[in-house]
Structure formats: C-alpha cells, structure tokens
C-alpha cells in the first residue's frame, strides 16, 4: 500500500505530512507557528479546523515519542 497524503490547505498546498514535519523538525506547536511557517489558514481559512486537528495529532505523536512525557 502506498503513502497516503491529505491536503489540509488547498490554497497553500499544505499536506498533513507538511504539518508533521513542521512540528517534528521546526518545533511548531501552535496555529500561529503553522501560519508563520507554512501559510496555513491565511487565505480562505476553510482549513483552520482541520489544520488544528492535524497539529494536535502531530503534537500527540511527538509527546508519545518522548520517554516520561504525557
């Protein structure tokens, strides 16, 4: 089975994998960080709720990977 990628922000062509990378490699931990790094929710804004959900999922993954966290 191939890699599944979901576009979160069509206006800025941002995928869920882009958000994962922003969290893991660049330390993004808020919607403000994502807006600054990727431009998420800066055009039409329809992606804001989904972007927040993906951000929260990405942050939870990072927390699970830290021994003694969460």
Secondary structure, DSSP 8 states (H G I E B T S, - for coil): ------EEETTTTEEHHHHHHHHHHH---SHHHHHHHH-TTSSS-TTHHHHHHHHHHHHHHHHHHSTT--
